[in-house]
Amino acid sequence: MMDSIKLKSKETIARKVLKYWFPVVVWSLVIFYFSSLPTAPITKVYWREFIIKKSAHVFEYAIYAALMYRALKESGVEKREAGVYSIILAIVYGISDEFHQSFTPGRDPRLRDIIFDTIGASLAIYTIWKLLPTAPKKLKTWAKRLQLI
């Protein structure tokens, strides 16, 4: 009987890890992969390129923070702490990503990229905490299915 309970407990833990933490790892690897690519100009108009690349930073780290928040929350961390930790971990990962880029040809580590990463992570947590609870019913239902709220 106890062996059966232990086995079910291990299966539950493995499912939680796959469901909540595996997406965090996969997204981290996606960010790492894109940071490994040498960069080339997207357009000859500097401000357009700036907007495209910095928007990518905001988007990447918003997703990272949302996935991290969900994983932490579903692992038993209080919602407020999960949000704060998600932002902090996004910043730390952003710093490590910039360090990684220092070894990539054509890439340079930039403080402003970490700032855009932080903006993305902060916007994600702000959206989850402040905007989703007051969102239209369909959006709330979607957020609940994703276990964000």
N, CA, C and O atoms as a GROMACS GRO file, in nm:
protein
  596
    1MET      N    1   0.082  -0.120   0.000
    1MET     CA    2   0.000   0.000   0.000
    1MET      C    3   0.086   0.126   0.000
    1MET      O    4   0.062   0.217  -0.080
    2MET      N    5   0.186   0.133   0.088
    2MET     CA    6   0.275   0.249   0.095
    2MET      C    7   0.356   0.265  -0.033
    2MET      O    8   0.379   0.376  -0.079
    3ASP      N    9   0.398   0.152  -0.092
    3ASP     CA   10   0.473   0.158  -0.217
    3ASP      C   11   0.387   0.217  -0.329
    3ASP      O   12   0.437   0.291  -0.414
    4SER      N   13   0.259   0.184  -0.328
    4SER     CA   14   0.167   0.237  -0.428
    4SER      C   15   0.152   0.389  -0.412
    4SER      O   16   0.149   0.463  -0.511
    5ILE      N   17   0.144   0.435  -0.288
    5ILE     CA   18   0.132   0.578  -0.261
    5ILE      C   19   0.260   0.650  -0.302
    5ILE      O   20   0.253   0.757  -0.362
    6LYS      N   21   0.375   0.593  -0.271
    6LYS     CA   22   0.503   0.653  -0.308
    6LYS      C   23   0.517   0.662  -0.460
    6LYS      O   24   0.564   0.762  -0.513
    7LEU      N   25   0.475   0.557  -0.531
    7LEU     CA   26   0.483   0.555  -0.676
    7LEU      C   27   0.392   0.664  -0.735
    7LEU      O   28   0.433   0.735  -0.827
    8LYS      N   29   0.269   0.676  -0.684
    8LYS     CA   30   0.177   0.779  -0.733
    8LYS      C   31   0.234   0.918  -0.704
    8LYS      O   32   0.220   1.010  -0.786
    9SER      N   33   0.296   0.933  -0.588
    9SER     CA   34   0.356   1.061  -0.553
    9SER      C   35   0.470   1.097  -0.649
    9SER      O   36   0.482   1.212  -0.692
   10LYS      N   37   0.552   1.000  -0.683
   10LYS     CA   38   0.661   1.023  -0.777
   10LYS      C   39   0.608   1.055  -0.916
   10LYS      O   40   0.663   1.141  -0.986
   11GLU      N   41   0.501   0.987  -0.957
   11GLU     CA   42   0.440   1.015  -1.086
   11GLU      C   43   0.382   1.156  -1.090
   11GLU      O   44   0.395   1.227  -1.189
   12THR      N   45   0.320   1.197  -0.979
   12THR     CA   46   0.263   1.331  -0.970
   12THR      C   47   0.373   1.436  -0.979
   12THR      O   48   0.358   1.536  -1.049
   13ILE      N   49   0.483   1.415  -0.909
   13ILE     CA   50   0.595   1.509  -0.913
   13ILE      C   51   0.652   1.516  -1.054
   13ILE      O   52   0.681   1.625  -1.104
   14ALA      N   53   0.670   1.401  -1.118
   14ALA     CA   54   0.723   1.398  -1.255
   14ALA      C   55   0.630   1.472  -1.351
   14ALA      O   56   0.676   1.545  -1.438
   15ARG      N   57   0.500   1.454  -1.335
   15ARG     CA   58   0.403   1.524  -1.421
   15ARG      C   59   0.409   1.674  -1.399
   15ARG      O   60   0.403   1.752  -1.494
   16LYS      N   61   0.421   1.716  -1.271
   16LYS     CA   62   0.431   1.859  -1.241
   16LYS      C   63   0.556   1.919  -1.303
   16LYS      O   64   0.553   2.028  -1.360
   17VAL      N   65   0.666   1.847  -1.291
   17VAL     CA   66   0.791   1.897  -1.348
   17VAL      C   67   0.776   1.912  -1.499
   17VAL      O   68   0.815   2.015  -1.555
   18LEU      N   69   0.722   1.812  -1.565
   18LEU     CA   70   0.703   1.819  -1.710
   18LEU      C   71   0.605   1.930  -1.750
   18LEU      O   72   0.629   2.003  -1.846
   19LYS      N   73   0.498   1.942  -1.676
   19LYS     CA   74   0.393   2.038  -1.713
   19LYS      C   75   0.435   2.182  -1.686
   19LYS      O   76   0.404   2.271  -1.765
   20TYR      N   77   0.504   2.206  -1.575
   20TYR     CA   78   0.531   2.344  -1.535
   20TYR      C   79   0.676   2.388  -1.554
   20TYR      O   80   0.700   2.503  -1.592
   21TRP      N   81   0.771   2.302  -1.530
   21TRP     CA   82   0.911   2.342  -1.538
   21TRP      C   83   0.974   2.314  -1.673
   21TRP      O   84   1.064   2.386  -1.715
   22PHE      N   85   0.928   2.213  -1.743
   22PHE     CA   86   0.984   2.183  -1.876
   22PHE      C   87   0.965   2.301  -1.972
   22PHE      O   88   1.059   2.335  -2.045
   23PRO      N   89   0.847   2.366  -1.975
   23PRO     CA   90   0.834   2.484  -2.063
   23PRO      C   91   0.932   2.596  -2.029
   23PRO      O   92   0.980   2.666  -2.118
   24VAL      N   93   0.963   2.614  -1.900
   24VAL     CA   94   1.062   2.716  -1.860
   24VAL      C   95   1.198   2.681  -1.919
   24VAL      O   96   1.267   2.768  -1.973
   25VAL      N   97   1.236   2.556  -1.907
   25VAL     CA   98   1.365   2.511  -1.960
   25VAL      C   99   1.368   2.526  -2.112
   25VAL      O  100   1.467   2.575  -2.168
   26VAL      N  101   1.262   2.485  -2.179
   26VAL     CA  102   1.257   2.496  -2.325
   26VAL      C  103   1.268   2.642  -2.368
   26VAL      O  104   1.343   2.674  -2.461
   27TRP      N  105   1.193   2.732  -2.302
   27TRP     CA  106   1.199   2.872  -2.340
   27TRP      C  107   1.337   2.932  -2.313
   27TRP      O  108   1.385   3.015  -2.389
   28SER      N  109   1.400   2.889  -2.204
   28SER     CA  110   1.537   2.934  -2.175
   28SER      C  111   1.631   2.892  -2.286
   28SER      O  112   1.719   2.968  -2.326
   29LEU      N  113   1.613   2.771  -2.336
   29LEU     CA  114   1.697   2.722  -2.446
   29LEU      C  115   1.668   2.798  -2.576
   29LEU      O  116   1.759   2.821  -2.655
   30VAL      N  117   1.543   2.835  -2.597
   30VAL     CA  118   1.509   2.915  -2.716
   30VAL      C  119   1.582   3.049  -2.710
   30VAL      O  120   1.642   3.091  -2.809
   31ILE      N  121   1.576   3.114  -2.596
   31ILE     CA  122   1.647   3.242  -2.579
   31ILE      C  123   1.796   3.222  -2.601
   31ILE      O  124   1.861   3.301  -2.670
   32PHE      N  125   1.852   3.118  -2.540
   32PHE     CA  126   1.994   3.089  -2.554
   32PHE      C  127   2.032   3.066  -2.700
   32PHE      O  128   2.134   3.116  -2.747
   33TYR      N  129   1.948   2.990  -2.771
   33TYR     CA  130   1.976   2.961  -2.912
   33TYR      C  131   1.980   3.090  -2.994
   33TYR      O  132   2.074   3.112  -3.071
   34PHE      N  133   1.878   3.176  -2.978
   34PHE     CA  134   1.876   3.300  -3.056
   34PHE      C  135   1.992   3.391  -3.021
   34PHE      O  136   2.040   3.467  -3.106
   35SER      N  137   2.037   3.385  -2.897
   35SER     CA  138   2.153   3.464  -2.857
   35SER      C  139   2.283   3.409  -2.914
   35SER      O  140   2.384   3.479  -2.920
   36SER      N  141   2.280   3.285  -2.957
   36SER     CA  142   2.399   3.222  -3.015
   36SER      C  143   2.418   3.259  -3.161
   36SER      O  144   2.525   3.239  -3.217
   37LEU      N  145   2.314   3.313  -3.223
   37LEU     CA  146   2.321   3.347  -3.365
   37LEU      C  147   2.388   3.481  -3.385
   37LEU      O  148   2.356   3.578  -3.316
   38PRO      N  149   2.481   3.488  -3.478
   38PRO     CA  150   2.539   3.620  -3.509
   38PRO      C  151   2.428   3.710  -3.562
   38PRO      O  152   2.338   3.665  -3.633
   39THR      N  153   2.435   3.835  -3.528
   39THR     CA  154   2.330   3.926  -3.569
   39THR      C  155   2.370   3.998  -3.698
   39THR      O  156   2.487   4.026  -3.723
   40ALA      N  157   2.271   4.027  -3.775
   40ALA     CA  158   2.291   4.102  -3.900
   40ALA      C  159   2.185   4.210  -3.903
   40ALA      O  160   2.079   4.195  -3.843
   41PRO      N  161   2.211   4.318  -3.972
   41PRO     CA  162   2.109   4.423  -3.981
   41PRO      C  163   1.980   4.370  -4.042
   41PRO      O  164   1.982   4.296  -4.141
   42ILE      N  165   1.868   4.409  -3.983
   42ILE     CA  166   1.738   4.368  -4.033
   42ILE      C  167   1.692   4.465  -4.142
   42ILE      O  168   1.634   4.425  -4.242
   43THR      N  169   1.720   4.591  -4.120
   43THR     CA  170   1.679   4.696  -4.212
   43THR      C  171   1.787   4.804  -4.213
   43THR      O  172   1.870   4.812  -4.122
   44LYS      N  173   1.785   4.885  -4.313
   44LYS     CA  174   1.885   4.993  -4.322
   44LYS      C  175   1.845   5.114  -4.239
   44LYS      O  176   1.924   5.207  -4.220
   45VAL      N  177   1.722   5.114  -4.190
   45VAL     CA  178   1.673   5.224  -4.107
   45VAL      C  179   1.697   5.184  -3.961
   45VAL      O  180   1.635   5.091  -3.910
   46TYR      N  181   1.788   5.257  -3.895
   46TYR     CA  182   1.832   5.220  -3.760
   46TYR      C  183   1.717   5.210  -3.660
   46TYR      O  184   1.710   5.112  -3.586
   47TRP      N  185   1.628   5.307  -3.657
   47TRP     CA  186   1.523   5.308  -3.556
   47TRP      C  187   1.427   5.191  -3.573
   47TRP      O  188   1.374   5.140  -3.474
   48ARG      N  189   1.404   5.147  -3.697
   48ARG     CA  190   1.318   5.029  -3.720
   48ARG      C  191   1.385   4.904  -3.662
   48ARG      O  192   1.320   4.823  -3.596
   49GLU      N  193   1.512   4.890  -3.689
   49GLU     CA  194   1.586   4.775  -3.637
   49GLU      C  195   1.586   4.777  -3.484
   49GLU      O  196   1.567   4.673  -3.421
   50PHE      N  197   1.607   4.894  -3.427
   50PHE     CA  198   1.607   4.909  -3.282
   50PHE      C  199   1.472   4.864  -3.224
   50PHE      O  200   1.468   4.788  -3.127
   51ILE      N  201   1.363   4.910  -3.284
   51ILE     CA  202   1.230   4.875  -3.235
   51ILE      C  203   1.205   4.724  -3.248
   51ILE      O  204   1.152   4.663  -3.155
   52ILE      N  205   1.243   4.666  -3.359
   52ILE     CA  206   1.222   4.522  -3.379
   52ILE      C  207   1.302   4.441  -3.277
   52ILE      O  208   1.247   4.351  -3.213
   53LYS      N  209   1.429   4.472  -3.262
   53LYS     CA  210   1.514   4.394  -3.171
   53LYS      C  211   1.476   4.413  -3.025
   53LYS      O  212   1.475   4.317  -2.949
   54LYS      N  213   1.444   4.535  -2.986
   54LYS     CA  214   1.409   4.559  -2.846
   54LYS      C  215   1.271   4.504  -2.814
   54LYS      O  216   1.246   4.459  -2.702
   55SER      N  217   1.182   4.506  -2.911
   55SER     CA  218   1.050   4.443  -2.892
   55SER      C  219   1.067   4.293  -2.872
   55SER      O  220   0.995   4.232  -2.793
   56ALA      N  221   1.161   4.235  -2.942
   56ALA     CA  222   1.188   4.092  -2.925
   56ALA      C  223   1.234   4.063  -2.782
   56ALA      O  224   1.194   3.964  -2.723
   57HIS      N  225   1.319   4.150  -2.728
   57HIS     CA  226   1.364   4.132  -2.589
   57HIS      C  227   1.245   4.137  -2.493
   57HIS      O  228   1.231   4.052  -2.406
   58VAL      N  229   1.159   4.236  -2.511
   58VAL     CA  230   1.043   4.251  -2.423
   58VAL      C  231   0.954   4.127  -2.433
   58VAL      O  232   0.912   4.072  -2.331
   59PHE      N  233   0.926   4.083  -2.554
   59PHE     CA  234   0.840   3.967  -2.578
   59PHE      C  235   0.901   3.839  -2.520
   59PHE      O  236   0.832   3.764  -2.450
   60GLU      N  237   1.029   3.814  -2.548
   60GLU     CA  238   1.096   3.692  -2.498
   60GLU      C  239   1.090   3.682  -2.347
   60GLU      O  240   1.059   3.577  -2.292
   61TYR      N  241   1.120   3.793  -2.280
   61TYR     CA  242   1.128   3.790  -2.135
   61TYR      C  243   0.992   3.801  -2.068
   61TYR      O  244   0.977   3.764  -1.952
   62ALA      N  245   0.892   3.852  -2.138
   62ALA     CA  246   0.756   3.847  -2.087
   62ALA      C  247   0.710   3.702  -2.082
   62ALA      O  248   0.650   3.658  -1.983
   63ILE      N  249   0.736   3.628  -2.187
   63ILE     CA  250   0.701   3.486  -2.190
   63ILE      C  251   0.780   3.410  -2.083
   63ILE      O  252   0.724   3.327  -2.011
   64TYR      N  253   0.909   3.439  -2.072
   64TYR     CA  254   0.992   3.373  -1.972
   64TYR      C  255   0.936   3.396  -1.832
   64TYR      O  256   0.922   3.301  -1.754
   65ALA      N  257   0.903   3.520  -1.799
   65ALA     CA  258   0.852   3.552  -1.665
   65ALA      C  259   0.716   3.487  -1.641
   65ALA      O  260   0.690   3.438  -1.531
   66ALA      N  261   0.629   3.485  -1.742
   66ALA     CA  262   0.498   3.423  -1.726
   66ALA      C  263   0.512   3.272  -1.702
   66ALA      O  264   0.444   3.216  -1.616
   67LEU      N  265   0.599   3.208  -1.778
   67LEU     CA  266   0.623   3.064  -1.757
   67LEU      C  267   0.684   3.037  -1.620
   67LEU      O  268   0.646   2.941  -1.553
   68MET      N  269   0.778   3.121  -1.580
   68MET     CA  270   0.841   3.105  -1.449
   68MET      C  271   0.739   3.127  -1.337
   68MET      O  272   0.736   3.052  -1.239
   69TYR      N  273   0.656   3.229  -1.352
   69TYR     CA  274   0.552   3.258  -1.253
   69TYR      C  275   0.459   3.137  -1.236
   69TYR      O  276   0.430   3.094  -1.125
   70ARG      N  277   0.414   3.084  -1.348
   70ARG     CA  278   0.324   2.968  -1.343
   70ARG      C  279   0.389   2.849  -1.275
   70ARG      O  280   0.327   2.782  -1.193
   71ALA      N  281   0.516   2.823  -1.311
   71ALA     CA  282   0.587   2.709  -1.252
   71ALA      C  283   0.605   2.729  -1.101
   71ALA      O  284   0.584   2.636  -1.023
   72LEU      N  285   0.645   2.847  -1.060
   72LEU     CA  286   0.664   2.873  -0.917
   72LEU      C  287   0.532   2.864  -0.841
   72LEU      O  288   0.524   2.802  -0.735
   73LYS      N  289   0.428   2.927  -0.895
   73LYS     CA  290   0.296   2.928  -0.831
   73LYS      C  291   0.242   2.787  -0.815
   73LYS      O  292   0.189   2.751  -0.710
   74GLU      N  293   0.254   2.708  -0.920
   74GLU     CA  294   0.202   2.571  -0.915
   74GLU      C  295   0.291   2.478  -0.834
   74GLU      O  296   0.254   2.364  -0.806
   75SER      N  297   0.408   2.526  -0.796
   75SER     CA  298   0.498   2.449  -0.709
   75SER      C  299   0.480   2.488  -0.562
   75SER      O  300   0.553   2.440  -0.475
   76GLY      N  301   0.383   2.574  -0.536
   76GLY     CA  302   0.350   2.608  -0.398
   76GLY      C  303   0.401   2.742  -0.348
   76GLY      O  304   0.382   2.775  -0.231
   77VAL      N  305   0.465   2.819  -0.434
   77VAL     CA  306   0.512   2.952  -0.394
   77VAL      C  307   0.392   3.048  -0.398
   77VAL      O  308   0.312   3.044  -0.492
   78GLU      N  309   0.381   3.133  -0.298
   78GLU     CA  310   0.273   3.232  -0.294
   78GLU      C  311   0.276   3.318  -0.420
   78GLU      O  312   0.384   3.344  -0.474
   79LYS      N  313   0.160   3.363  -0.465
   79LYS     CA  314   0.150   3.439  -0.591
   79LYS      C  315   0.240   3.563  -0.592
   79LYS      O  316   0.310   3.588  -0.691
   80ARG      N  317   0.240   3.639  -0.484
   80ARG     CA  318   0.319   3.762  -0.480
   80ARG      C  319   0.468   3.729  -0.490
   80ARG      O  320   0.541   3.791  -0.567
   81GLU      N  321   0.511   3.631  -0.412
   81GLU     CA  322   0.652   3.590  -0.416
   81GLU      C  323   0.687   3.532  -0.552
   81GLU      O  324   0.796   3.558  -0.605
   82ALA      N  325   0.597   3.455  -0.610
   82ALA     CA  326   0.621   3.397  -0.743
   82ALA      C  327   0.643   3.506  -0.846
   82ALA      O  328   0.729   3.493  -0.933
   83GLY      N  329   0.565   3.614  -0.838
   83GLY     CA  330   0.581   3.726  -0.931
   83GLY      C  331   0.714   3.796  -0.914
   83GLY      O  332   0.783   3.826  -1.011
   84VAL      N  333   0.749   3.823  -0.789
   84VAL     CA  334   0.877   3.891  -0.761
   84VAL      C  335   0.994   3.802  -0.804
   84VAL      O  336   1.088   3.849  -0.868
   85TYR      N  337   0.988   3.676  -0.768
   85TYR     CA  338   1.096   3.583  -0.806
   85TYR      C  339   1.107   3.570  -0.957
   85TYR      O  340   1.217   3.559  -1.012
   86SER      N  341   0.993   3.570  -1.025
   86SER     CA  342   0.994   3.559  -1.171
   86SER      C  343   1.068   3.675  -1.235
   86SER      O  344   1.147   3.656  -1.328
   87ILE      N  345   1.042   3.795  -1.185
   87ILE     CA  346   1.110   3.913  -1.239
   87ILE      C  347   1.259   3.906  -1.208
   87ILE      O  348   1.342   3.932  -1.295
   88ILE      N  349   1.293   3.870  -1.085
   88ILE     CA  350   1.435   3.861  -1.046
   88ILE      C  351   1.507   3.755  -1.130
   88ILE      O  352   1.617   3.779  -1.178
   89LEU      N  353   1.445   3.640  -1.147
   89LEU     CA  354   1.507   3.534  -1.226
   89LEU      C  355   1.520   3.573  -1.373
   89LEU      O  356   1.617   3.536  -1.439
   90ALA      N  357   1.424   3.648  -1.424
   90ALA     CA  358   1.433   3.698  -1.562
   90ALA      C  359   1.552   3.794  -1.575
   90ALA      O  360   1.624   3.790  -1.674
   91ILE      N  361   1.570   3.880  -1.477
   91ILE     CA  362   1.683   3.973  -1.479
   91ILE      C  363   1.815   3.896  -1.475
   91ILE      O  364   1.907   3.925  -1.551
   92VAL      N  365   1.823   3.799  -1.386
   92VAL     CA  366   1.946   3.718  -1.374
   92VAL      C  367   1.972   3.643  -1.505
   92VAL      O  368   2.086   3.637  -1.552
   93TYR      N  369   1.866   3.585  -1.562
   93TYR     CA  370   1.885   3.514  -1.689
   93TYR      C  371   1.924   3.611  -1.800
   93TYR      O  372   2.007   3.578  -1.886
   94GLY      N  373   1.866   3.731  -1.799
   94GLY     CA  374   1.902   3.833  -1.897
   94GLY      C  375   2.048   3.873  -1.886
   94GLY      O  376   2.116   3.890  -1.987
   95ILE      N  377   2.097   3.887  -1.763
   95ILE     CA  378   2.239   3.919  -1.741
   95ILE      C  379   2.327   3.806  -1.794
   95ILE      O  380   2.427   3.830  -1.862
   96SER      N  381   2.289   3.683  -1.762
   96SER     CA  382   2.369   3.569  -1.811
   96SER      C  383   2.364   3.560  -1.963
   96SER      O  384   2.461   3.520  -2.027
   97ASP      N  385   2.250   3.597  -2.021
   97ASP     CA  386   2.235   3.596  -2.167
   97ASP      C  387   2.326   3.700  -2.231
   97ASP      O  388   2.387   3.675  -2.335
   98GLU      N  389   2.333   3.816  -2.171
   98GLU     CA  390   2.423   3.920  -2.224
   98GLU      C  391   2.569   3.876  -2.212
   98GLU      O  392   2.650   3.902  -2.301
   99PHE      N  393   2.602   3.810  -2.104
   99PHE     CA  394   2.738   3.756  -2.089
   99PHE      C  395   2.765   3.653  -2.199
   99PHE      O  396   2.872   3.653  -2.260
  100HIS      N  397   2.667   3.566  -2.223
  100HIS     CA  398   2.679   3.466  -2.328
  100HIS      C  399   2.701   3.533  -2.464
  100HIS      O  400   2.779   3.484  -2.546
  101GLN      N  401   2.631   3.644  -2.488
  101GLN     CA  402   2.644   3.713  -2.616
  101GLN      C  403   2.783   3.774  -2.636
  101GLN      O  404   2.824   3.801  -2.749
  102SER      N  405   2.855   3.795  -2.527
  102SER     CA  406   2.990   3.851  -2.540
  102SER      C  407   3.083   3.754  -2.611
  102SER      O  408   3.190   3.794  -2.657
  103PHE      N  409   3.044   3.628  -2.620
  103PHE     CA  410   3.125   3.526  -2.689
  103PHE      C  411   3.073   3.496  -2.830
  103PHE      O  412   3.130   3.412  -2.900
  104THR      N  413   2.966   3.562  -2.870
  104THR     CA  414   2.904   3.538  -3.000
  104THR      C  415   2.952   3.644  -3.100
  104THR      O  416   2.938   3.763  -3.075
  105PRO      N  417   3.007   3.599  -3.213
  105PRO     CA  418   3.053   3.696  -3.314
  105PRO      C  419   2.940   3.790  -3.359
  105PRO      O  420   2.828   3.746  -3.386
  106GLY      N  421   2.971   3.917  -3.366
  106GLY     CA  422   2.873   4.015  -3.410
  106GLY      C  423   2.776   4.060  -3.302
  106GLY      O  424   2.688   4.141  -3.329
  107ARG      N  425   2.791   4.008  -3.181
  107ARG     CA  426   2.700   4.045  -3.071
  107ARG      C  427   2.782   4.112  -2.961
  107ARG      O  428   2.899   4.080  -2.941
  108ASP      N  429   2.720   4.202  -2.892
  108ASP     CA  430   2.782   4.270  -2.780
  108ASP      C  431   2.686   4.271  -2.662
  108ASP      O  432   2.566   4.288  -2.681
  109PRO      N  433   2.738   4.252  -2.542
  109PRO     CA  434   2.650   4.263  -2.426
  109PRO      C  435   2.612   4.410  -2.405
  109PRO      O  436   2.697   4.499  -2.417
  110ARG      N  437   2.486   4.434  -2.375
  110ARG     CA  438   2.439   4.571  -2.357
  110ARG      C  439   2.348   4.580  -2.234
  110ARG      O  440   2.258   4.498  -2.214
  111LEU      N  441   2.374   4.680  -2.152
  111LEU     CA  442   2.291   4.705  -2.035
  111LEU      C  443   2.147   4.735  -2.077
  111LEU      O  444   2.053   4.693  -2.010
  112ARG      N  445   2.130   4.808  -2.186
  112ARG     CA  446   1.995   4.844  -2.228
  112ARG      C  447   1.912   4.719  -2.264
  112ARG      O  448   1.790   4.721  -2.249
  113ASP      N  449   1.977   4.612  -2.310
  113ASP     CA  450   1.903   4.489  -2.338
  113ASP      C  451   1.850   4.428  -2.208
  113ASP      O  452   1.738   4.376  -2.205
  114ILE      N  453   1.928   4.436  -2.102
  114ILE     CA  454   1.882   4.387  -1.972
  114ILE      C  455   1.764   4.471  -1.924
  114ILE      O  456   1.670   4.419  -1.863
  115ILE      N  457   1.768   4.600  -1.952
  115ILE     CA  458   1.657   4.688  -1.916
  115ILE      C  459   1.530   4.648  -1.991
  115ILE      O  460   1.422   4.642  -1.933
  116PHE      N  461   1.543   4.620  -2.121
  116PHE     CA  462   1.427   4.575  -2.199
  116PHE      C  463   1.378   4.438  -2.153
  116PHE      O  464   1.257   4.413  -2.152
  117ASP      N  465   1.469   4.350  -2.114
  117ASP     CA  466   1.430   4.220  -2.058
  117ASP      C  467   1.348   4.240  -1.930
  117ASP      O  468   1.247   4.174  -1.910
  118THR      N  469   1.395   4.331  -1.846
  118THR     CA  470   1.327   4.361  -1.720
  118THR      C  471   1.189   4.421  -1.746
  118THR      O  472   1.093   4.388  -1.676
  119ILE      N  473   1.179   4.508  -1.844
  119ILE     CA  474   1.050   4.566  -1.880
  119ILE      C  475   0.954   4.455  -1.924
  119ILE      O  476   0.838   4.454  -1.882
  120GLY      N  477   1.001   4.363  -2.006
  120GLY     CA  478   0.916   4.253  -2.052
  120GLY      C  479   0.867   4.167  -1.936
  120GLY      O  480   0.749   4.134  -1.928
  121ALA      N  481   0.959   4.129  -1.847
  121ALA     CA  482   0.922   4.046  -1.733
  121ALA      C  483   0.823   4.120  -1.643
  121ALA      O  484   0.725   4.062  -1.597
  122SER      N  485   0.849   4.246  -1.618
  122SER     CA  486   0.762   4.326  -1.531
  122SER      C  487   0.624   4.345  -1.593
  122SER      O  488   0.522   4.336  -1.523
  123LEU      N  489   0.619   4.369  -1.723
  123LEU     CA  490   0.489   4.382  -1.791
  123LEU      C  491   0.408   4.253  -1.782
  123LEU      O  492   0.286   4.258  -1.765
  124ALA      N  493   0.474   4.140  -1.795
  124ALA     CA  494   0.403   4.012  -1.787
  124ALA      C  495   0.340   3.993  -1.650
  124ALA      O  496   0.223   3.957  -1.639
  125ILE      N  497   0.418   4.019  -1.545
  125ILE     CA  498   0.366   4.000  -1.410
  125ILE      C  499   0.257   4.104  -1.380
  125ILE      O  500   0.156   4.072  -1.317
  126TYR      N  501   0.277   4.226  -1.423
  126TYR     CA  502   0.174   4.330  -1.406
  126TYR      C  503   0.045   4.288  -1.476
  126TYR      O  504  -0.064   4.302  -1.420
  127THR      N  505   0.056   4.237  -1.596
  127THR     CA  506  -0.060   4.192  -1.671
  127THR      C  507  -0.132   4.079  -1.597
  127THR      O  508  -0.255   4.079  -1.586
  128ILE      N  509  -0.056   3.984  -1.547
  128ILE     CA  510  -0.115   3.870  -1.475
  128ILE      C  511  -0.184   3.918  -1.348
  128ILE      O  512  -0.295   3.874  -1.318
  129TRP      N  513  -0.120   4.005  -1.273
  129TRP     CA  514  -0.176   4.050  -1.145
  129TRP      C  515  -0.289   4.151  -1.159
  129TRP      O  516  -0.390   4.141  -1.090
  130LYS      N  517  -0.271   4.249  -1.247
  130LYS     CA  518  -0.363   4.363  -1.250
  130LYS      C  519  -0.464   4.360  -1.364
  130LYS      O  520  -0.580   4.399  -1.345
  131LEU      N  521  -0.423   4.314  -1.481
  131LEU     CA  522  -0.512   4.323  -1.597
  131LEU      C  523  -0.597   4.198  -1.618
  131LEU      O  524  -0.715   4.209  -1.651
  132LEU      N  525  -0.539   4.080  -1.599
  132LEU     CA  526  -0.616   3.957  -1.623
  132LEU      C  527  -0.737   3.944  -1.530
  132LEU      O  528  -0.843   3.900  -1.576
  133PRO      N  529  -0.726   3.979  -1.402
  133PRO     CA  530  -0.845   3.966  -1.316
  133PRO      C  531  -0.964   4.052  -1.360
  133PRO      O  532  -1.078   4.019  -1.328
  134THR      N  533  -0.939   4.159  -1.433
  134THR     CA  534  -1.048   4.245  -1.479
  134THR      C  535  -1.074   4.230  -1.629
  134THR      O  536  -1.150   4.307  -1.688
  135ALA      N  537  -1.013   4.132  -1.689
  135ALA     CA  538  -1.025   4.110  -1.834
  135ALA      C  539  -1.162   4.052  -1.868
  135ALA      O  540  -1.233   4.004  -1.780
  136PRO      N  541  -1.199   4.057  -1.996
  136PRO     CA  542  -1.324   3.993  -2.040
  136PRO      C  543  -1.324   3.843  -2.007
  136PRO      O  544  -1.218   3.781  -1.991
  137LYS      N  545  -1.443   3.788  -1.996
  137LYS     CA  546  -1.460   3.649  -1.952
  137LYS      C  547  -1.380   3.549  -2.035
  137LYS      O  548  -1.318   3.459  -1.979
  138LYS      N  549  -1.379   3.564  -2.167
  138LYS     CA  550  -1.306   3.470  -2.253
  138LYS      C  551  -1.156   3.472  -2.222
  138LYS      O  552  -1.092   3.367  -2.216
  139LEU      N  553  -1.102   3.590  -2.203
  139LEU     CA  554  -0.960   3.603  -2.173
  139LEU      C  555  -0.928   3.545  -2.035
  139LEU      O  556  -0.825   3.481  -2.017
  140LYS      N  557  -1.017   3.569  -1.939
  140LYS     CA  558  -0.999   3.511  -1.805
  140LYS      C  559  -1.001   3.359  -1.811
  140LYS      O  560  -0.920   3.292  -1.747
  141THR      N  561  -1.094   3.305  -1.888
  141THR     CA  562  -1.104   3.160  -1.901
  141THR      C  563  -0.976   3.104  -1.961
  141THR      O  564  -0.926   3.001  -1.915
  142TRP      N  565  -0.924   3.170  -2.060
  142TRP     CA  566  -0.797   3.128  -2.125
  142TRP      C  567  -0.683   3.133  -2.023
  142TRP      O  568  -0.601   3.041  -2.016
  143ALA      N  569  -0.676   3.241  -1.945
  143ALA     CA  570  -0.571   3.257  -1.844
  143ALA      C  571  -0.583   3.149  -1.735
  143ALA      O  572  -0.482   3.099  -1.686
  144LYS      N  573  -0.704   3.115  -1.699
  144LYS     CA  574  -0.725   3.009  -1.599
  144LYS      C  575  -0.680   2.874  -1.653
  144LYS      O  576  -0.620   2.794  -1.581
  145ARG      N  577  -0.710   2.848  -1.778
  145ARG     CA  578  -0.665   2.722  -1.841
  145ARG      C  579  -0.513   2.711  -1.842
  145ARG      O  580  -0.457   2.603  -1.826
  146LEU      N  581  -0.448   2.825  -1.863
  146LEU     CA  582  -0.301   2.828  -1.861
  146LEU      C  583  -0.247   2.833  -1.718
  146LEU      O  584  -0.126   2.830  -1.697
  147GLN      N  585  -0.336   2.841  -1.622
  147GLN     CA  586  -0.305   2.845  -1.479
  147GLN      C  587  -0.221   2.967  -1.443
  147GLN      O  588  -0.130   2.960  -1.360
  148LEU      N  589  -0.252   3.078  -1.506
  148LEU     CA  590  -0.185   3.204  -1.473
  148LEU      C  591  -0.257   3.277  -1.361
  148LEU      O  592  -0.194   3.349  -1.282
  149ILE      N  593  -0.390   3.259  -1.354
  149ILE     CA  594  -0.467   3.322  -1.244
  149ILE      C  595  -0.546   3.216  -1.172
  149ILE      O  596  -0.617   3.246  -1.076
   0.00000   0.00000   0.00000
